[in-house]
Amino acid sequence: MYDDGYDHAAVERRWQDAWDDASAYRIPDDAEDPTYVLGMYPYPSGQLHMGHVRNYTITDAYARYRRMCGDEVLHPMGWDAFGLPAENAAKERDTNPRDWTFDCIDTMKGQMESMGFGYDWEREITTCTPEYYKWNQWLFTRFLEEGLAEQRDAEVNWCPTCETVLADEQVETEAELCWRCDTPVETRELEQWFLSITEYADELIDYIDELEGWPDSVRQMQRNWIGRQHGTTLQFEVGEARSASDGRGERGEPREHGDDAEYGAVEAFTTRVDTIFGATFFALAPDHPISEELVESDEAVHEFVHHEADPEGDEPNGVETDLTATNPITGEELPVFVADFVLSDVGTGALMGVPGHDHRDHAFAEKMGVDIVPVIAPEPGGGDDPEAPDVSEEAFTEDGVLVNSGEYDGLGSAEARERLTADLEGASHHTQYRLRDWGISRQRYWGTPIPIVHCPDCGAVPVPEEELPVELPEFINTTGNPLDAAEEWKHTSCPECGGDAVRETDTMDTFVDSSWYFLRYVSPDLDDAPFDLDRANDWMPVDQYVGGIEHAVMHLLYSRFVTKTLADHEGLEHREPFTNLLAQGMVQLEGEKMSKSKGNVVSPQAIVSEYGADTARLFMMQAAQPERDFDWSEQGVQSAYRFLSRFKELVEAYAADEIETTDEAGPIAGYVDGEIEAAVVVATEEYDELVFNTAVRGAQSLVGTLRQYRDYTAVHAETVERALSVAIRLLAPVAPHLCEELWETLGEDGFVVDATWPTAAADRETIEKRQRLVENTREDVRQIVDVAGIDDPERIDIVVTPAWKHKALNVAIDSDAPNVIGELMQHDGIKRHGQDAASYGQDLQETREALQRTLDPDTELAALESAAWLIEREFDAEVRVLAADDAPGATAAKAEPSRPAIDIEE
């Protein structure tokens, strides 16, 4: 703690209570088109971590800023409360998931309140309550009615530790580990419920380009996950080789496979059928049906599939078989490999290898000794014949002109693809996707029960809407699926025939909860619909959404899908849920992500206790742009605390008349006026773009200027009071508690959270030119004093550039003439300066590409006159700012636009 500190705990508690008493963040239901600001709601683990604090400080600061700009703001919070961690925690503690979850919620809500986050808590939602998950079930039945949900047998990802199914997106790393517990994932075949997200695959990918407020990286991740490819399916006859001759590598003679060695037509998919004449091998995925047969009879294939294949490896690997595939256009027999870079869930699990025109195929062919043949040439120029490229070292992957392709030689790639698809028997145009339907069945207790009753006579029957919600029974601490053991709950009657039936015992993937929760905030207490449609159409979509990059695929993709289905079937008027998205960076410690396992966790509550919430918030926001990772720093926290303490002392000193004031507004007050304008313009632009570090830096600089002014001379009271008012408002979104305190200290009415955001007429370009001019001039003076060894300067003259040099600079910038000097000499006002003009023109010619416009001479003179006190204060010397006409000619001749001449007298 610091001697000049303040009682942050008392300040923060006081204003949190005041906000609560006044319902300061409540938004009425009759608000019209409010600005909707939302941070991704947390899983209630029991403790806020630094990632939470950063996320919610970002959204809170932006929500406060928009409110001060006059917007009505919807800024809610809730709890992603279902999930396996709660179930496991309850088992370990011999309690039930509900009690454990609500205890965690109570703790985390208190921590959020202590951070001063301005939520409308009357809109709080908790997904594990029947009042919420009833509408998950309603949503499921609507999907079922519209043909967008079905139950079918499917191969699924199974985590043996969690004892549940995982979506493809929940299987992580090249080792295929469970996203929760890092257990290797197995494959099982189970009866599962699926939502048909693939029905929306085209719209999901086509609209990505319209999401201009989303990071490019997130949009590309979604494109890649959907994985749409336009191409051709075609048939290759696969069977045992007629001879073990050329192109077979080092495997030797073919082995016997009995009567099953002929497999007939095998379908392959390619986006580049124009390269088919260059196919020199055929490859199968390790889990292709043919590969699975070969595993039983071929030791080498068995060894590769079970011990060597690495689909996520850096290099393609494979093993040659005794089979060949017949190229359908050339009739050539191609060696067949089982290869780990071929994936069964992408395309057909079989592909033709064209090493001359695919980088991966090229690397594989080099490794296996397969021929590499060029069949696509770059487009020739000037009527020349196309020339086959050298593909011995690297594949040529662009479209071009066909060569070495028989009757198709000379065709462009696009035309060849059309012709070959039409000419090849059994070939057809095809669009394929990496995206698979969303399997939502989970064999766990703590989730939304799937509202289906299985009747031996009627089949799978949805629970009628009037009987929703199907509530969870009491928790049973058992292995496997606990709902299977809930006998009394499980046995029921069929809604259609009334006969004995059994409830579905799988629960929903918790991503169902988060796929529409942002709609529930609009009308959280509505009991006859999931959301008020009219209000949702007015209030949605979310204007600014903030969360971690780890949700770029699953949560965001599912939310987009559900929003589109609600638009198609429930009257929602928007088809995308989030207009702007910010993917926040991580808070690290010494370059590493914080985690309990590494023992490098910094507790937000400890920081709040020692330094206060405002300090934690300010440090978070000033440390880096929100999308960047940054290192937590104790020194940075202390620096933020010192700034807030000094800011408080300055305001209190002014309010208590402890600062000497004057009614005379001189040059220094003019300088402060300029700094006020600069801080407002920069902060407004940067808050709009959520670049808080730059916004905060400008406000802090203004406070620093005021402290220097106070220490230097009597201050102009009106200017300083306006500057303090502006600084408080600019910092209020980030440090709200202290700014409320200082707003009151300054004698202002009401809450600063409701105050009007300050405005300024200046433009940012002019402001930045002025600030660079002043700072560069100060730095030039320092450098001259240092290099010349001047210990005690008596007087410092700063001479502004003559007007003709400004004119010359602007002529040079505007001119297209190759010779700048000749252009300058056409202007009498420049030409009359003779050799000086020619010399300056030569300088402009040499630096022409880097020339930039500067302030005009009068503005430059005024800016330096108002800032002269800073140089006087630093060097304790008289400072004169002179126009060129008022200075000695030798000194004035050295001045240039934005680079005044400096003469120092000892």
N, C-alpha and C positions, 0 to 999 in steps of 0.2 A: 504494500500500500504506500501511497505517496503523501507527503505532508500537505501538498496543495490539492489533495483529492477532495471528493465530496461524498456525501452519504447516499450513494446510488440506490441502496436498498429502500430507503425511505422515499426517495423521489419516485422510484419505479412503482412501488406499492401504492403510493398516493394516486398516481395518474391511472394506473390500472383500475383501481376502485372507482375513480371518477368516470372513466369511460364506460364501465359496467353500469353505474347508476344512471348514466345518460343514454344508455343503449346507442352509443356513438357509431357503431358499425352495423346497426340493424338497417336492412333495406326493406321497404314496405312492398307488399304484394302488388300494389298498383303502380310501381315504378315502371317507367316506359323505357324500353331498350337500354338497360343499364350496361355499363362496361363489366364484362364477366372475366374475373381474374381468378385463376385456379392453379394450385399446386397439387401434384399427384398425391392422393391421400395415402397415409402410411399404414403399414401393418402394425398393429399394437403389440410390439415386442416388450414394452415396459419401460424403455428408455429412448429418449431422443438422442440421435447421434449427430455428428457434425454435418453429414449430408442432409439430414432433415433440416437442421438449422439454416443451412445455406439456401436450400430450396425455398423454405417458407419465409426467409428474410427477403429473398428476391421478389416473391409474389406480394408480400406485405408492403414492401417499399413501393412497388409499382401501383398497387391498389391505393395506397395513401396519396401518391402523386396524382393519380387520375381523379381522386375525390377532391383534392385541392384545386384541380383544373375545372371543377364544376360538374363532373360526371356523378351520376348515381352509380354506385359500385356494388356488384355482387361478389363477395369474397368469402366463400364458405369453407368448412372443414368437416371431415368425417373419417370413418375407420374401415379399412379393408380387413374385416375382422374374422373371416373364415380362413381356414388353412391348416395344413398338417403341423406346422410348428406348435400351434396351440394344443393340438391333440397330443402330440408327443410330450409337451410340457406338463399337461394334465396327468398323463400316465406316470411320468416321473415323480410327480408330487402327490399322486393318489387323490386327485381332485377331479373336477370336470372342466372341459374346455371353456364353457361359458363363464364360470367364475374367474378363471385365470385371465381370460380375455378382458373382462370388464375391470378387473383390478389393474391390468396394464393400461387400459384406456384412461382410468382415473388418474394414474400417475402421469401419463404422457400429456393429458389435457392440462394438468397443473403446470407441467413444464412449458407447454406452449403459451399459457397465460403469463407465465413469468418472463417470457421473451417479449411480451407486448404485442403479439400478433393480433391484428385487428380483424377477427372473424365475426361473422354473424352466427353466433352459436345457436340461435334459435332454429337454424337450418341444419344442424348437425345430423348426420346419418351414420348408422352402424349396420353393416351388411349382414351380421349374424342374427339380427332380430327378425322375428316372423313378419313384422310390418314391412321390412325391406325385402326379404327373400321370397315373400309371396309373389312379388312382381318379377323376380327371376323365373319363378314357376309359370306365371302368366305369359311371360315372354317365350318360354319354351313351348307352351301349348300353341301360341300364335305361329311360331316357326313350324310346328307340326301341321297345323291347319293349312299353311301356305306351301306345304311340300318341301320345306327347308330343313327338316329334321327327320332322321331315320335311324333305326337300329339295325346293325348288321355285324356279322363276324368280320374281324379284321386283325391283321398282325399289328400289335401295339408295342410301344416301348414300356417295359415293366421294370420298376425299381424294386428289387427284392428287399431292400432295407425299409423303404417307405411303404412297401406292399401296395403300390398303386400304379396306375397308368400315367405316363407322361406324354404330353404333346411333343411333336418333333422339336419345337422351339425350346423345350425344357431339357433337351439332351445337349450337353455342352462339351466342348473341347474335342480334339481329335481322338481322345480315348473313349468318347461316348459315355460321359458320366452324368449322373443325376444332378440337376441344378441345385438341389437342396442339400444333399448329403455326400456328393462325390462318389457314390457307389456306381460301379460299372452297370450299365443298363442292359437288360436282356430283351429278347423278342418273344412274345407270346401271342397266341391267337385267342381272342376273347370277343364276346358279344358286347358291342359298344354303341352308345348313342353319338351321332354325329350331327353337327350343324353344317349346312351346305354353303360354306364360304366360297367354294369354287364357282358357284353360280354368279358370283360378283367379281370374279378374278379380273375380267377385262375392265370393268369400271374402276376397280381398286387401283389398277396400274395406269389406266388412261388419265385419271384425274390427278395423279401425283404431280404432274407439271403445273397444275393449277394451285398447288399448295405453296404459294410463293413466300408465305410467312414461316415455312418450315426450313430447318437446316438442310443443305444439300446432302450431307452425309446420311441423315435419316431417310430422306426420300430415296437415295440410292440403295440403302439397306432394304427398304420395302420392295423396290423394283427387283432386287436380287432374290428376295425371298419368294415373291410371286413367280419369278423366273419364266416369264412368257417367252416362247421361241416359236417363230414361224418357220416351217420347213417342209420336208417331204418324208413320208414313210415309204419304204421299199423293201422288197423281199430278197433275201440271200438264201440259196439252197445250201444247207449245211449237212455234211456227212463225213465219213471216214475218208482220208486221203486215198486217191487211186495209186499214189506212189509216195515214198518218203524221200522226195528229191529236193530240187532247189528251193531255197527260201524257208527251209524248215529249221534253221538255226543249228543247234548242237544236240538236238534231242535223239537223233539216230532213227532206227527203224520203228515203224508204227506198231503199237501194241494191239492186241485183240480186244474187241469190245462186244463180240457176239452179234446177235441179230438186231441190236438196238443202236447200231452205229450210224444209221441214217436218220436224220432228224427232220428232213424236209425243209419247207420255207420258214425262215426265221426273220421276223420283222425288225428292221432297224430304222432309226430316225436320224435325219441329218438336216442341218440348216444350209448345207453347201453341197447340194446334189450336183452342182456344176463342176465339182472336183472329182466326180466318181471315177473318171479314167485314171486318176492318180491314186486310187485305193490300192494299197499293197498288203494290208492285213485286215483281219476282222477280230473284234474283241468282245468278250462277254463279261458281264458283272459277276463277281464271286457268288452271288446268290441267284443268278439266272437259273432257270430250271435245268438247262443243259449242264451248267457248271455243277449243280448239285448232284446230277447223275454221275458226272465224271469224278467227283470226289469219292464216290463209292468204288470206282474201278481203277483210278489212276493215282498212284502214290504221290507223284510230283504235284498234281493238282490238289490233292488232299493236303499236302504239306503247305502249299502256298496259301490256300484258302484259310486254313486254321492257324497258321503260325507266321506267315510272312506278309499277307495283304495289309496295307495301311492306306485306306482311302483318303486320309487327311495328310499324308506325307508330302514332303517337298518334291519327290520324284515319282513318276509313274513306274509301277512294278507289275510284272506279270509272269505267266508261265505258258509255254507253248503246249498245245494239245496235239493229238493225232488226227484232228479234224481239219477240213478245209471248207471254205465258203466260196460259192461261185459268184463272181462279179456279174450282176445281171445285164450289164451293158457290153462287157468284153468277153465274158465266158471264162475268164482266167480263174484258176483256183488260188485262193488267198489263204495263207496260214491263219488258223484260229487260235487266239490266246484267251486265257482267263486273266483279266487285268483289273487292278484295284482302282484305277481312275474311271472305270465305267460304273455308274451307279444305277441300281434298279429303279430308284424312285425319280430318276430323271430320264425322260424318253422311255425306251423299251427295255433298257438293260443290255442292249446290243448296239454296236456301232461299227461303221466302216472306218478304218484308219487311213488317213491321207496325210502322211508325214510331210509332204512338200508344202502343205498349206494349213497346218495347224501346229502350234508350238508344242502342245502336249504330245500329239502323235509323233512329232519330229523327235522329241527327247526319247520316247519309247522305242521308235524304230532304230535310233542310234544304239540304244542299249541292247536291243535284241538282234541286231544285224539284218534288219529288214530294208528292202529297197526304198529309196526316196526319189520320187519322180515328179517333176514340175508339169502341171497341166494348165496353170493360169499364169498369164503374162501381164505385166503392167500395160495400161493403155498406151499404144505407140503415138508418137507425135508426127505431124507433117506427112501423113499418108504412108509412113514406114510400116513394114510388116511387124507384127508382134514378135518379140524375142523372149524365149523361155528364160526365166530368172535362174540364177544360181541358188539352189536351195540346199546345198551340201552342208552349210553351216547354220542356216536359219530358215525357217519356213516363211513363205510369202503369203500373208493372210488377207490381203485386200482383195476386193473384187477387181476384175480385169477382163482380159480376152482369153478365150480357150485356145490352147495349143496341145499338141499330142493327144487330141481327142476326136480323131476320125472325122466324120461328117459334121461334127459340131465345131470344128476349128473356125476361129474368127468370130464366133458369137460372143457378145458381152455376157458377163456372169448372170445378170438378172434374166435376160432372154433365155439363156441356156437352162436356167433352173425351170422356167416354164415349159420349155420344149422337152427336156428330159423327163419331167414329171408326167407329161402327157404321153410320151413315147414308151416309157418303161411299163411293162405289164405288172399290174398289182401295185403300182406306185400311186400315191395321192397326196394332195396338199394336206398339211396337218399343223395345227397349233397345239403346243404342249405347254404345261405349266409345272413348275416345281411345287407350287402351292397344293396342299392336300386339304380335304375337308377337316373341320375342327372337331376332333374327338373330345367330348366333354365329360365322359364317364370317369369317375374316380371311385376307388374302392375304399373310401374313408368315411368317417363319421362327421367330422366338423366341416360341413358344406351344405349347400342347398339340396334337399331331397329332390330327385327327379320325379315329377308328378305323373307317374305311370303306374297302372295296376295291371298285372299279368294274369289274365283269365284263361283257364284251359279251353274254354269254348269261344271267347271273343277275341283272344289275343292280347296285344298290348293296347290298353285303353287309357286315354288321358283322364286325369282327375278333372271333373267339371270345375269351372271357374268359381262357382258359388261355394265349393268345398275347399278352396285354397285359403290359406296356405296349408300344405302338408307339413306339419311341424315335426321337428326332430324329437325322438323319444329321449328318455334319460340316457346319459352316457354309460356305456358298458366297457369297462377296461379289459379288452381282449385282443388277441392277435388277429390278423386278417381284417376283414371288413366288419366293424362293430354292428352295423345295421342288419347284417345277416343273423346276428345273435339276438336281435330285439324281436323275439317271437310274437309277443302280444301286439306290438306295433306293426309287424310285417304282415300278419294275417288280417285280411279285410274282405270286403265284398266287392264284386264287380260293379262299377257304376252303370253298366249297360244291362246286364242280365240279373244282377243281384246274387249270383252264385259265389261260392268260395273263391277267393283270389289272393294273390300275393303282391305286395308292393314292390316296386323297383327299389333295390337296396343300394344302388350306386348314387353318389352325390355328384353335383356339378363341379367342373373345373372352376376354381375361384376367379379365373379371368372372366367368367360370365358376370360376376358381381360388378367388376370394374369396367365392363364394356358399355355400361349405360348410366353409371352412378352420377355423372355430371348432369343428367336430366332430372334426377330425383331432387337435387338441391333447389330446383325451381319451385317445387311444391312438396316439401318433405313430409307433410302431415296428411296429404291427400289419401283417403282410404278407399276410393272407388276407381282409381286408375293409377298407373305408375307415375304419371306426371300430368300436370295441367297443360293440355295441348295448346291452347291459345297463348298462355304465358310462355311456354317453351318456344313457340314460333316467334314470339317477340324478343325473348331474352337470349336465346341461343343463336349461333354457336358460341362457344367459349372464345373470347377475344384473345386472351393470353394464357397459354398453358405452359407449365414449367415442371420438368422432372428429369430423371436420369436417362442417359443414353441406353441403358440396359433394357428399357421398355420400347425401343425403337421398332421392334417387330411385333411381339405378341400383343401387348396391351393396345398399342396404337392401331394395329391392323384390325384387331377384333372390334375396337370401338368404331372404327370407320365402317366395318361390315354391318354392325348392328344398327348404326345410324341410318345406313342406306335401306335396310329392311324396314325400319320404322317409317322412313320417308315413303316407301312404296306401299306399305300396308296400313299405316296408322295416321297418316295425314301430317307427318312432320314436314316442314317446308324447307328444311336444309338437308343436304346430303353428306356434309362433312362436319364432324363435331368440333374441330379446333382450328380457328383461323390462323393463329400464330403459335408457334411452338419454340420453346427454348430448352435445349438439352444442357443442363448444368454440368460443369466439370466437378471433379472430385476434390475434397479437402484431404490433403496428404500430410504426412509427417516425415520429413527428411527424404522426400521423393518417393515414399511408399504409401499405398492406400492404407488407411487406418483399419485395423481389424483386431478383434479380441484374441485371435490365435497368435497374432504377431506381438501382442502386448504393447501396441503403440497407439492406443486409443486415448484421445483427449476428451474429457467429459465436458459437455456444454454447461452442465449445472455447476461444475467447479469454477468455470470461467465467470458465470453469472454471479456466483456467490462472492468471488474475489473482486471482480472489476465491474460487474453490472451487465445487464442485457444490452444496453446501448453500445457499450464498448465492444462486445462480441459482434453485434450487428455491424457496427462501423468498420471494424477490422475486416470482417468477411467481405463487405462491399467494396472496400478500397484496395484490397489485396490483388484483385485480378478481375478481368472481364468475366461475367457469369458463366460463359461456356468453357472457360479455361480451367484446368487443374491448377491448384496452388498449394504451397506448403504452409501449414500452420506454424506460426512463429510467436514465441513468447515475447520477443522484442517488439514485434508488430502490435501485439495486444497492448503492451505497456505504452507504446507510442500513441495508440488510439485513445487510451485512457487519459494520458497527459493532455492531449488536445482537448478532450471534452472538459476536463477540469479547468483548463485555461480559458476556454470559451465561456464557461459559467462565471469565472472570476471577472472577465471583461464585462459581461452584461450586468452583473451585480454592481460592479464599480461604477458603471455609467448610470444605472438606475439610482444609485445612492449618492450621486453628484460628487463622486470621488475623483472624477476625471476633469481636468481643467478644460474649459470650453470657451469658445469665442463666437460672436455673431458674424464675424467676417469670413466669407467664403473665398479662400485664396486658391492658388494653383494646386496645393496639395488636396484640397477638397475636390477640385476638378479631377485630379488623378483617381481619388477614391470613387467618384461618380463613374468614371470609366471602368473601374474594377467591379463595381456593382453590376453595370451593364454586362460586362464580360461573364461574370459568374452566372447571371440569370440566363443569358443566351446559351451558354455551354450546357448548363445543367438541364435546361428545358429540352434541348435537342437530345442530350444523352439519356435522360430519363425516358423520353419517348422511345428510344432504341434499347432500353434496359442496359446501357453501358454505365453502370453505377460508379465504377471507379473514377472515370473521368468527371462525372457530375459532382461527385463528392470532393474531388481534388480542387475544383474551381471554388467551391464554397469554403473549403479549408484555407485556400490561398487568400480569400477575401478576409477571413478572420485574422490571418497572419498580418495582412496589410493594416488592419485596424489596430492591432496591438503595437505595430511599429509606429503608426501615426500617434497613438496615445503616448508612447515613450519619447517621441521626438519634439512635440510642440503642443500648444493648446489646439484642441480639435474643434472643427465646425460642428456644433451640436446637431443641427438638422441633418447634415450629411451622415454623421455617425449613427444617429438613431435610425435613419432609413437603411443604412448598411447592416446594422444589427438585425433589424426586422427581416430583411431579405435573407441574411445568413441563416437565421433560425428557421425560416420557411424552407429554404433549400435543403437543410439537413434534417428537417422533420420526418421525411419518409424513412430515413435510415436510423436516426436516433430519436425516436418519438417521445420518450419519457422526459429526457432532459430538455428537449425543445418545448414541450408543454410548460415545463417549469420556467424556462427563460422567457417564453411568450407572456406568461403571467407577470414575471418580474419586470418586463418592459412596459407593463401597463396595458397590454392589448386585451381586447374583449374576446370571450368565447375560447373554444379549443383551437389550437393551431391545426389540428387535423381537419377542421372545418374552414380554416383561413383560405383566402384567395391566393393562388399561386402568382408570384410576381411576374411582371412582363417587362420587356425592354425592346426598344426600336432598332437597336444597332444590328448589323449583320455580322455573322461569325467570321467571315473572311477578313473584314476590316479590323475586328477585335484581335484576331490572331496576328495580323501584320503589326499592329501597334504593340502587342505584348512581345513579339520577337524583336522588334526594333529596340525597345527599352532593355530587354535582357541582353541582347547582343552588344549594345552600347556599354552597359555595365561591365560585361565580361571583357570588352576591349580595354576599358579603363584599368581593370584589374591586371590584365596582361601587360600593359605598358608600364604600370607601376612596378610590377614584378620584374620584368626584363630590364628596365632601366635602373632598378634598385633605388627607387624613390621612397624614402622612409616617411617623409612628412610633406605631402603635396600642399602647396599654399593655395593654388587656384587651378581649376580644371575648366578649360574651354571646350565646349562641344559645338561644332560648326556644322550646320545643316547644308546639304547639297544645293548648289545653285539651280535655278529652275530649268536652265537650258539642258542640264544633264538628265533631268526627268523627261523632258521632251525627247531627247535623243534615245533614251531607253525605250519609250513607248513607240517611237518610229521604228526602231530595230525589231521590236516584237511584232509589229503590224506588217512589216515589209516582207515581200516575197522575193525581192531582188537578191541576186547572188552576192553582190558587193554592198555591204551595209554602209561603208564610208561614203560611197558615191551617192547613196540614198540620203544620207545625213546632209551632205553638202548642197542639196537642193533646198534646204530650209535656211533662210537668211539668219534666223535667230540662233541657229547652231553654227553656221558657216563662219560668222563673224568672230568666233572664238579661235579660229585658225588652227595652229598646231595642237592646242589643247583639245579641240574638237576631233581632229584627226587621230590623236593618241587615244582618246576615249572611244572613238569609233572602232579602232583596232581591237581594243579590249572587248567591246561588244561583239565584234565579229568572231573572236576566238571562243567566246562563251555563249554563242548564240542559242544553242540547243537548251541551255539551262536558264535562260532569261525569264524573269517573272515580274509582273507589275508590282509596284510598291505604293505606299501612301504618297499623296501629292505633297509638295514642299510645305504648304501651310499646315496641313494635318500633322506632318512629321515634326515640324517645329513645335506645334502645340503639345503633342504627345511627350516630347522630350522636356519641354518646359515644366509640364505638370509632374514629371518623374524625377526632376533634378534633385529633389529633397532626398531621394533614396541614395543617390551618389554622395550628396553632402553628408548624410548620416553615416554612411559606410566609411568615408575617408576623412571626415571632419575637415573639409576644405570648402572654400567658396566654389560654386559651380555656376558657370555662365553658359546659357544655351543661346547661340547666335545664328542669325541668318547669314548666308554667305556674303551678302553685301556689307554686313556690319563687322566682318572679320578680316584679319590680314590676308592678303591675296595668296601668299604661299600656303597658309593653312587651308583656306577655302578650296584651293585647287585639288587638295587630297580627298575632299568629300565626294561621296557617291550616293546615289539613292539607297536608302535604308542602311547606309554605312557612313555616319557622319565622321568628319575629321575630329581628332582629339589632340589638344595641346595642353600639356601639364606644366605648370610653373612651380618650381620648388621654393 
